[in-house]
């Protein structure tokens, strides 16, 4: 069980996103926090990362690994495709 509310997680998650953003920007992309629901962090890759074959690896082994290491090991990260920002309950 994660000992934080979603709102308590938000600043820490944003901090980790800011930490990984420079490496994503090196490849012409960006990352945006969409929401946090029940310790699931919903992010959206943008720019050159949209449709990139490595985007799943970026999410799982870049962003999620950092969040699990620096915040809590039970947090998961989910990629939100463009246009799905209001359909988070349908992802997964």
C-alpha distances in whole Angstrom, upper triangle without the diagonal:
4,6,9,11,13,16,14,14,17,19,17,17,21,22,21,23,25,25,26,28,31,31,30,33,35,35,36,33,30,27,26,22,22,19,15,14,10,10,13,15,19,22,25,28,31,35,36,32,33,33,33,33,31,28,26,26,26,22,20,22,23,21,17,18,19,16,13,16,16,13,10,10,8,10,13,16,19,22,24,28,30,31,28,26,26,25,22,21,23,22,20
4,6,8,10,12,11,10,13,15,14,14,17,18,17,19,22,22,23,25,28,28,28,30,33,33,34,30,28,24,23,19,20,17,13,12,9,7,11,13,17,19,23,25,29,32,33,30,31,32,32,31,29,27,24,24,24,20,19,21,21,18,15,16,16,13,11,14,13,10,7,9,7,8,11,14,17,21,22,26,29,29,26,24,25,24,20,20,23,21,20
4,7,10,12,9,10,13,15,13,15,18,18,18,20,23,23,24,26,29,30,29,32,34,35,36,32,29,26,24,21,21,18,14,14,11,10,14,15,19,21,25,28,31,34,36,32,33,35,35,35,32,29,27,27,26,23,22,23,23,20,18,19,18,15,14,15,14,11,9,11,10,11,15,17,20,23,25,29,31,32,28,26,27,26,23,23,26,24,23
4,6,8,6,6,10,12,11,12,15,16,16,18,20,21,22,24,27,28,27,30,32,33,33,30,27,23,21,18,18,15,12,12,10,8,12,13,16,19,23,25,28,31,33,30,31,33,33,33,31,28,26,26,25,22,21,23,22,19,17,18,17,14,13,15,14,10,9,12,11,11,14,16,18,21,23,26,28,29,26,23,24,24,21,21,24,23,22
4,5,5,6,9,11,12,12,15,16,17,18,20,22,23,24,27,28,28,30,32,33,33,29,26,22,20,16,16,13,9,9,8,8,11,12,15,18,21,24,27,30,33,30,30,32,32,33,31,28,26,27,25,22,22,24,23,20,18,20,19,15,16,18,16,12,12,15,13,12,14,16,18,21,21,25,26,27,24,21,21,21,18,18,22,21,21
4,5,5,6,10,10,10,12,14,15,16,18,20,20,21,25,26,25,26,30,30,30,26,23,19,16,13,12,9,6,6,6,6,9,9,12,14,18,21,23,27,29,26,26,28,29,30,28,25,23,24,23,19,20,22,21,17,16,18,17,14,15,17,16,12,12,15,13,10,12,13,15,17,18,21,23,23,20,17,18,18,15,16,19,18,19
4,5,5,8,10,10,11,14,15,16,17,19,21,21,25,26,25,26,30,30,30,26,23,19,16,13,13,10,8,9,10,10,12,11,13,15,19,22,24,27,30,27,27,30,30,32,30,26,25,26,24,21,22,24,22,19,18,20,19,15,17,19,17,13,14,17,16,14,15,16,17,19,19,23,24,24,21,18,19,20,17,18,22,21,22
4,6,7,8,9,11,12,14,15,17,18,20,21,24,26,25,27,30,31,30,27,24,20,18,14,15,12,10,12,12,10,13,13,15,17,20,23,25,29,31,28,29,31,32,33,30,27,26,27,24,21,22,23,22,18,17,19,17,14,15,17,14,11,12,16,15,13,16,16,19,21,21,25,26,27,24,21,22,23,20,21,24,23,23
4,6,5,6,9,10,11,12,14,15,17,18,21,22,22,24,27,27,27,24,21,17,15,12,13,11,8,10,10,8,10,9,12,14,17,20,22,26,28,25,26,28,28,29,26,23,22,23,21,18,18,20,18,15,14,15,14,10,12,14,11,8,10,13,12,10,12,13,15,18,19,22,24,25,22,19,20,21,18,19,22,21,21
4,6,5,6,9,10,10,12,14,15,16,19,21,20,21,25,25,25,22,18,15,12,9,11,8,7,10,12,10,11,9,11,12,15,18,20,23,25,23,24,26,27,28,26,22,22,22,20,17,18,20,18,14,14,17,14,11,14,16,13,11,13,16,15,12,13,13,15,16,17,20,21,22,20,17,18,20,17,19,22,20,21
4,5,5,6,9,10,10,12,15,15,18,20,20,21,24,25,25,22,18,15,13,11,13,12,11,14,15,13,14,12,14,14,17,19,21,24,26,24,25,28,28,29,27,24,24,24,21,19,20,21,18,15,15,17,14,12,15,16,12,11,13,17,17,14,16,15,18,19,20,23,24,25,23,20,22,23,20,23,25,23,24
4,5,5,6,9,10,11,13,14,17,18,19,20,23,24,24,22,18,15,14,12,14,13,11,15,15,12,13,11,14,14,17,19,21,24,26,23,25,27,27,28,25,22,22,21,19,17,18,18,16,13,13,14,11,8,11,12,9,7,10,13,14,12,14,14,17,18,20,23,24,26,24,21,23,24,21,23,25,23,23
4,5,5,6,9,10,11,12,15,16,16,18,21,22,22,19,15,12,11,8,11,10,9,12,13,10,11,8,10,10,14,15,18,21,22,20,21,24,23,24,22,19,18,18,16,13,14,15,13,10,10,12,9,7,10,11,9,8,10,13,13,10,11,10,13,14,16,19,21,22,20,18,20,21,18,20,22,20,20
4,5,5,6,9,10,10,13,15,15,16,19,20,20,17,13,10,9,7,11,11,11,14,16,14,13,10,12,10,13,14,16,19,21,19,20,23,23,25,22,19,19,19,16,14,16,17,14,11,12,14,12,10,13,14,12,11,14,16,17,14,14,13,15,15,16,19,20,22,20,18,20,21,19,21,23,21,22
4,5,5,6,9,10,12,14,15,16,18,20,20,18,15,12,12,11,14,14,14,17,19,16,16,13,15,13,16,16,18,20,22,20,22,25,24,26,23,20,21,20,17,16,17,17,14,11,13,14,11,9,13,13,10,10,14,16,18,15,16,15,17,18,19,22,23,25,24,21,24,25,22,25,27,24,25
4,5,5,6,9,11,12,13,15,17,18,19,16,13,11,12,11,14,14,14,17,18,15,14,12,13,12,14,15,17,19,20,18,20,23,22,23,19,17,17,16,13,12,14,13,10,8,9,10,7,6,10,10,8,9,12,14,15,13,13,12,15,16,18,20,22,24,23,21,23,24,21,24,25,22,22
4,5,5,6,9,10,10,12,14,16,16,13,10,7,8,8,12,13,13,17,18,15,14,11,11,9,11,11,13,16,17,15,17,20,19,20,17,15,16,15,12,11,13,13,10,7,10,11,9,9,12,13,11,12,15,16,17,14,14,11,13,13,15,17,18,21,20,18,21,22,19,22,23,21,21
4,6,5,8,10,10,11,13,15,15,13,10,9,10,10,14,15,16,20,21,19,18,14,15,12,14,13,14,16,18,16,19,22,21,22,20,17,18,18,14,14,16,16,12,10,13,14,11,11,15,15,13,14,17,19,20,17,17,15,17,17,18,20,20,23,23,20,23,25,22,25,27,24,25
4,6,7,8,10,11,13,15,16,14,12,11,12,13,17,18,18,21,23,19,19,16,17,14,16,15,16,18,19,17,20,22,21,22,19,17,18,17,13,13,15,14,10,9,12,12,9,10,14,13,11,13,16,18,20,17,17,15,18,18,20,22,23,26,25,23,26,27,24,27,29,25,26
4,6,6,7,9,10,12,13,11,9,9,11,12,16,17,18,21,22,19,18,15,15,12,13,12,14,15,15,14,17,19,17,18,15,13,15,13,10,10,12,11,7,7,10,11,8,10,13,13,12,14,17,17,19,17,16,14,16,15,17,19,20,23,23,21,25,25,23,26,26,23,23
4,6,5,6,9,10,11,9,6,6,9,11,15,17,18,22,24,21,19,15,15,12,12,10,11,12,13,12,15,18,16,18,15,13,15,15,11,12,14,14,10,9,13,14,12,13,17,17,16,17,20,21,22,19,18,15,16,15,16,18,18,21,21,20,23,24,22,26,26,23,24
4,5,5,6,9,10,9,8,10,13,15,18,21,22,25,27,24,23,19,19,16,15,13,13,13,14,13,16,19,17,19,16,15,17,16,13,14,17,15,12,12,16,16,14,16,19,19,17,20,22,23,25,22,21,19,20,18,20,21,21,24,25,23,27,28,26,29,30,27,27
4,5,5,7,9,9,9,10,14,16,19,22,22,26,27,24,22,19,19,16,15,12,13,13,13,12,15,17,15,16,13,13,15,13,10,12,15,13,9,11,14,14,13,15,18,18,17,20,22,22,24,22,20,18,19,17,19,20,21,25,25,24,27,28,26,29,29,26,26
4,5,6,7,5,6,7,11,14,17,19,21,24,26,23,21,17,16,13,12,9,9,10,9,8,12,14,12,14,11,10,13,12,8,10,13,13,9,10,14,15,14,15,18,19,18,20,22,22,24,21,19,16,16,14,16,17,17,21,21,20,24,25,23,26,26,23,23
4,5,5,5,5,9,12,15,18,21,23,26,28,26,23,20,19,15,13,10,10,9,9,9,12,15,13,16,14,13,16,15,12,14,17,16,13,13,17,18,17,18,22,22,21,23,25,26,27,24,22,19,19,17,18,18,18,22,22,21,25,26,25,28,28,25,26
4,6,7,9,12,16,19,21,24,26,29,31,28,26,23,22,18,17,13,13,11,10,11,14,16,14,16,14,14,17,16,13,15,18,17,14,15,19,19,18,20,23,23,22,25,27,27,29,26,24,21,22,19,21,21,21,25,25,25,29,29,28,31,31,28,28
4,6,9,12,15,19,21,24,26,29,31,28,26,22,21,17,15,12,11,9,7,8,11,13,10,13,11,11,15,14,11,14,17,16,14,15,18,19,19,21,23,24,24,26,28,27,29,26,24,20,20,18,19,18,19,22,23,23,27,28,26,30,29,26,26
4,7,11,14,17,20,23,25,28,31,28,26,22,20,17,14,11,9,6,5,7,10,13,11,14,13,12,16,16,13,15,19,18,16,16,20,21,21,22,25,26,25,27,29,29,30,27,25,21,21,18,18,17,17,20,22,22,25,26,25,29,28,25,27
4,7,10,14,16,19,21,24,27,25,22,19,17,13,10,7,5,4,5,5,8,11,10,13,12,10,13,14,11,13,16,16,14,14,17,19,18,19,22,23,23,24,26,26,27,23,21,18,17,14,15,14,14,17,18,18,22,23,22,25,25,22,23
4,7,10,13,16,18,21,24,22,19,16,14,10,8,6,5,6,8,7,9,13,12,15,13,11,14,15,11,12,15,16,13,12,15,17,16,17,20,21,20,21,23,24,24,21,19,16,15,13,13,13,13,16,17,16,20,21,20,23,23,21,22
4,7,9,12,14,18,20,18,16,12,10,7,6,5,6,9,11,9,10,13,13,16,14,11,13,14,10,10,13,14,12,10,13,15,14,14,17,19,18,18,20,21,21,18,16,12,12,10,10,12,12,15,15,14,17,18,17,20,21,18,19
4,6,9,12,15,18,16,14,11,9,6,5,6,8,11,13,12,12,15,16,19,17,13,15,16,13,12,15,17,14,11,14,17,15,14,18,20,18,18,20,21,21,17,15,12,12,10,10,11,11,14,13,11,14,16,14,18,19,17,18
4,6,8,12,15,13,11,8,6,5,7,9,11,14,17,15,15,18,18,20,19,15,16,17,14,12,15,17,14,11,12,16,15,13,16,18,17,16,17,19,18,14,13,10,10,10,9,12,13,14,13,10,13,15,12,16,17,15,17
4,7,10,14,13,11,8,5,5,7,10,12,15,18,16,15,18,19,21,20,16,17,19,16,14,16,19,17,14,15,18,17,15,18,21,20,18,19,20,19,15,14,11,10,9,8,11,11,12,10,7,9,11,9,13,14,13,15
4,6,10,10,8,6,5,7,10,13,15,19,22,19,19,21,22,24,22,19,18,20,18,15,17,20,18,15,14,18,17,14,17,20,19,16,17,18,17,13,12,10,10,11,10,13,14,14,12,9,10,11,9,11,14,13,15
4,7,6,5,5,6,9,12,15,18,22,24,21,21,23,24,25,23,20,19,20,18,15,16,19,18,14,13,16,16,12,14,17,16,14,14,15,13,10,10,9,10,12,12,15,17,17,15,12,13,13,10,12,15,13,14
4,5,5,7,8,11,15,18,21,25,27,24,23,25,26,26,25,22,20,22,21,17,18,21,20,17,15,18,18,15,16,19,19,15,15,16,13,10,10,10,11,13,13,17,18,18,15,13,13,12,9,9,13,12,13
4,6,8,11,14,18,21,24,28,29,26,26,27,28,28,26,23,21,23,22,18,18,21,21,18,15,18,18,15,15,18,18,15,13,14,11,9,10,11,12,15,16,19,22,22,18,16,16,15,12,11,15,14,14
4,6,9,13,16,19,22,26,27,24,24,26,26,26,24,21,19,20,19,16,15,18,18,14,12,14,15,11,11,14,14,11,9,10,8,5,7,9,11,14,15,19,21,22,19,17,18,17,13,13,16,15,14
4,6,10,13,16,19,23,24,21,21,22,22,23,21,18,16,17,16,13,13,16,16,12,10,13,14,11,11,15,15,13,11,12,9,6,5,6,7,10,12,15,18,19,15,14,15,14,10,11,13,11,11
4,6,10,13,16,20,21,18,18,20,20,21,19,16,14,16,14,11,12,14,13,10,9,12,12,9,11,14,14,12,12,13,11,7,6,5,6,9,10,14,16,17,14,12,14,14,10,12,14,12,12
4,7,10,13,17,19,16,15,17,18,19,18,14,13,15,14,10,12,15,14,11,11,14,15,12,14,17,17,15,16,16,14,11,9,6,5,6,6,10,12,13,11,9,11,11,8,11,12,10,11
4,7,10,13,15,12,12,14,15,17,15,11,12,14,11,8,11,14,12,9,10,14,14,12,15,17,17,16,17,17,17,13,11,7,6,5,6,9,10,13,11,9,13,13,10,14,15,12,13
4,6,10,12,9,9,11,13,15,14,10,11,13,11,9,13,15,13,11,13,16,16,15,18,20,20,20,20,21,20,16,14,10,8,6,5,6,7,10,10,9,12,13,11,15,15,12,14
4,7,9,6,6,9,10,12,11,8,10,12,9,8,12,14,12,11,13,16,16,16,19,21,21,21,22,22,22,18,16,12,11,7,8,8,9,12,12,12,16,16,15,18,18,15,16
4,6,5,6,9,10,13,13,10,13,15,12,12,16,17,15,14,17,19,19,19,22,24,23,24,25,25,25,22,19,16,14,11,10,9,9,12,13,13,17,18,17,21,20,18,19
4,5,6,9,10,13,13,11,15,16,14,15,18,19,17,17,20,22,21,22,25,26,26,27,28,29,29,25,23,19,18,14,14,12,11,14,16,16,20,21,21,24,23,21,23
4,5,8,7,11,11,10,13,15,12,14,18,18,16,17,20,21,21,23,25,26,27,28,29,29,29,26,23,20,18,15,15,13,13,17,18,19,22,23,22,26,25,22,23
4,6,5,8,8,6,10,11,9,11,14,15,13,13,16,18,18,19,22,23,24,25,26,25,26,23,20,16,15,11,12,11,11,15,16,17,20,21,20,23,22,19,20
4,6,9,10,7,11,13,12,12,15,17,16,16,18,20,21,21,24,26,26,26,27,27,26,23,20,17,14,11,10,8,8,12,13,14,18,18,18,21,20,17,18
4,6,9,7,10,12,12,13,16,17,17,17,19,21,22,23,25,27,28,28,29,28,27,24,21,18,15,12,12,9,10,13,14,16,20,19,19,22,20,17,18
4,5,5,8,10,10,12,14,15,15,16,18,19,21,22,24,25,26,27,28,27,27,24,21,18,16,13,14,12,13,17,17,19,22,22,21,24,22,19,19
4,6,7,8,10,12,13,14,14,16,17,19,20,22,23,25,26,27,27,26,26,24,20,18,16,13,15,14,16,19,19,21,24,23,22,24,22,19,19
4,6,5,6,9,10,10,11,13,14,15,17,19,20,21,23,24,24,23,23,21,18,15,15,12,15,14,17,20,20,21,24,23,22,24,23,19,19
4,5,5,6,9,10,10,11,12,14,15,17,18,20,21,22,22,21,21,19,16,12,11,9,11,11,13,17,16,17,21,20,18,21,20,16,16
4,5,5,6,8,9,10,10,12,15,15,16,18,20,21,20,19,19,16,13,10,9,8,11,11,15,18,16,18,21,19,17,19,18,14,13
4,5,5,5,7,9,10,10,13,14,15,16,18,20,20,18,18,17,14,12,12,11,14,15,18,21,20,21,24,23,20,22,21,18,16
4,6,6,5,6,8,10,11,13,14,15,17,18,19,17,18,16,13,11,11,10,13,14,17,20,19,19,23,22,20,22,22,18,17
4,6,6,5,6,8,10,10,12,14,15,16,16,15,15,13,10,7,8,7,10,12,15,18,17,17,20,19,16,19,18,15,14
4,6,6,5,6,9,10,10,12,14,15,15,13,13,11,9,7,9,9,13,15,18,21,19,19,22,21,18,20,19,16,14
4,6,6,5,8,10,10,11,13,15,15,13,15,13,11,10,12,13,16,18,21,24,22,22,25,24,21,23,23,19,18
4,6,6,6,9,10,11,12,14,15,14,16,14,12,10,12,12,16,18,20,23,22,21,25,24,21,24,24,20,19
4,6,5,6,9,10,11,12,13,12,14,11,10,8,10,10,13,16,18,21,20,19,22,21,18,21,21,18,17
4,5,5,6,8,10,10,10,9,10,8,6,5,9,10,14,17,19,22,20,19,22,21,17,19,20,17,15
4,6,5,6,8,10,10,9,11,10,9,9,12,14,17,20,23,25,23,23,25,25,21,23,24,20,18
4,5,5,6,8,9,10,12,10,11,10,14,15,18,21,23,26,24,23,26,25,22,24,25,22,21
4,5,5,5,7,8,9,7,8,8,12,14,17,20,22,25,22,21,23,23,20,21,23,20,19
4,6,6,5,4,7,6,8,9,13,16,19,22,25,27,24,23,25,24,21,22,23,20,19
4,6,6,6,10,10,11,13,16,19,22,25,27,30,28,26,28,28,24,26,27,24,22
4,6,8,11,11,13,14,17,19,22,25,27,30,28,26,28,28,24,26,28,25,24
4,7,9,8,11,12,16,19,21,24,27,28,26,24,26,26,22,24,26,23,22
4,6,6,9,12,15,18,21,25,27,29,26,24,26,25,22,22,24,22,20
4,6,8,11,15,18,21,24,27,29,26,25,26,25,22,22,24,21,19
4,6,10,13,17,19,23,26,27,24,23,24,23,19,19,21,18,16
4,7,10,14,16,20,22,24,21,19,21,20,16,17,19,16,14
4,7,10,13,16,19,21,18,17,19,18,14,15,16,13,11
4,7,10,13,16,18,15,14,17,16,12,14,15,11,11
4,6,10,13,15,12,12,14,12,9,11,12,8,8
4,6,10,12,10,10,13,12,10,12,12,9,9
4,7,8,6,7,10,9,7,11,10,8,10
4,6,6,8,11,10,10,13,11,9,12
4,6,7,10,11,11,15,14,12,15
4,6,8,8,10,13,12,12,15
4,5,5,7,10,9,8,12
4,6,6,10,10,10,13
4,6,8,9,10,14
4,5,6,7,11
4,5,5,9
4,6,8
4,7
4
